[in-house]
Amino acid sequence: MEIVAESMEEEHIVPGRVDQLKRRRTLLNLQSDLLDSKARQHAIYRLYRNSTFRKFGAGFMIVSFIHLLLFLFADGLNSGGRNVFTLFLFIIYLWVSETFPLPVTALMAGVALVLLGEERDAAFSSYASDAVFMILGSLIMAQGISKS
């Protein structure tokens, strides 16, 4: 029950709200009953049937296998070189499979380089100069002006 106080002296019960709370409790009980082991197995199966998840997982497995081969047989590369080459292959795979939109994949490459230990300016300098951001900003402003 929900009690609404409009002032300190008077209180009254909102009758329609009681029915809503009872229905909500019933739905919560149904949700907890549905989350048993069989439902969890179905959730994992639905996740596997998701094409984006399968594409991403397949690419990750392929690139991990190539990284393992590089680790075992490429003596001329140090660990940083192997990591960057593996990242390069993974980004190429994401571009070809179009698992994520292409701009997102392009930004993922720079972020991953920073996470691998590269300096931020060096990682983003190849495609993020001041001129690119100026043109991008002017195009965004022009789009906003044309829509308003």
C-alpha positions in Angstrom: 0.0 0.0 0.0 1.1 3.4 -0.8 0.2 6.3 1.5 0.3 9.8 0.1 0.5 12.7 2.5 -0.5 16.0 1.2 0.1 17.7 4.5 1.2 16.6 7.9 -2.3 16.2 9.2 -4.0 14.2 6.4 -3.0 10.9 4.8 -5.0 8.8 2.4 -4.4 5.6 0.5 -4.4 5.6 -3.3 -6.5 2.5 -4.2 -5.4 2.2 -7.9 -1.8 2.0 -6.8 -2.4 -1.1 -4.6 -3.5 -3.1 -7.6 -0.4 -2.0 -9.6 1.9 -3.0 -6.7 0.2 -6.5 -6.5 0.7 -7.0 -10.3 4.3 -5.9 -10.0 5.0 -8.4 -7.2 3.4 -11.2 -9.3 5.6 -10.3 -12.3 8.7 -10.3 -10.1 7.8 -13.8 -8.8 7.3 -15.0 -12.3 10.7 -13.6 -13.4 12.4 -15.3 -10.5 10.7 -18.6 -11.3 11.8 -18.3 -15.0 15.4 -17.9 -14.1 16.1 -21.5 -13.3 18.8 -23.5 -14.9 16.8 -24.4 -18.0 16.0 -20.8 -18.7 19.7 -19.9 -18.2 20.6 -22.5 -20.8 18.1 -21.1 -23.2 19.6 -17.6 -22.6 23.1 -18.9 -23.5 21.6 -20.6 -26.6 20.0 -17.3 -27.7 23.3 -15.5 -27.2 25.0 -18.1 -29.4 22.4 -17.7 -32.1 23.1 -13.9 -32.2 25.0 -13.4 -35.4 27.1 -10.5 -34.0 28.2 -12.6 -31.1 29.1 -15.5 -33.5 31.1 -13.2 -35.8 33.0 -11.6 -33.0 33.7 -14.9 -31.3 34.9 -16.5 -34.6 37.2 -13.6 -35.3 38.5 -13.7 -31.8 39.3 -17.4 -32.1 41.0 -17.0 -35.5 43.1 -14.1 -34.4 44.0 -15.9 -31.2 45.2 -18.9 -33.2 47.3 -16.6 -35.4 48.7 -14.9 -32.4 49.7 -18.3 -30.9 51.4 -19.2 -34.2 53.3 -15.9 -34.2 54.3 -16.5 -30.6 55.7 -19.9 -31.4 57.3 -19.4 -34.8 58.1 -15.6 -35.3 61.4 -15.2 -33.7 62.1 -11.8 -35.3 59.2 -10.1 -33.6 59.2 -9.0 -30.0 56.1 -9.2 -27.9 55.0 -5.7 -28.8 55.3 -6.4 -32.5 53.3 -9.6 -32.1 50.5 -7.8 -30.2 50.3 -5.0 -32.8 50.2 -7.5 -35.7 47.5 -9.5 -33.9 45.5 -6.3 -33.3 46.0 -5.4 -37.0 44.6 -8.8 -38.1 41.7 -8.5 -35.6 40.7 -5.0 -36.9 40.9 -6.2 -40.5 38.6 -9.1 -39.6 36.1 -6.8 -37.9 36.2 -4.5 -41.0 35.6 -7.4 -43.4 32.9 -9.1 -41.3 31.2 -5.8 -40.4 30.5 -7.0 -36.9 30.6 -3.4 -35.7 30.1 -0.2 -37.8 33.2 0.8 -39.6 33.8 4.1 -37.6 33.5 2.2 -34.3 36.0 -0.4 -35.6 38.4 2.4 -36.6 38.2 4.0 -33.2 38.7 0.5 -31.5 42.1 0.2 -33.2 43.4 3.4 -31.6 41.9 2.6 -28.2 43.4 -0.9 -28.3 46.8 0.5 -29.1 46.6 2.8 -26.1 45.6 -0.2 -23.9 48.6 -2.1 -25.3 50.9 0.5 -24.0 51.4 2.9 -26.9 51.3 6.6 -26.1 48.0 8.3 -26.9 49.4 10.9 -29.3 51.3 8.2 -31.3 48.3 5.9 -31.4 45.8 8.4 -32.7 48.2 10.6 -34.8 47.8 8.5 -38.0 44.1 9.4 -38.4 43.4 12.1 -35.9 45.1 15.3 -36.9 43.6 18.7 -36.1 42.4 19.2 -39.7 40.3 16.1 -39.6 38.6 17.1 -36.4 38.0 20.6 -37.8 36.4 19.3 -40.9 34.4 16.7 -38.9 33.2 19.4 -36.5 32.1 21.7 -39.4 30.2 18.9 -41.1 28.4 18.1 -37.8 27.5 21.7 -37.3 26.3 22.0 -40.9 24.1 18.9 -40.4 22.7 20.4 -37.2 21.9 23.7 -38.9 20.2 22.1 -41.9 18.0 20.0 -39.6 16.9 23.0 -37.5 
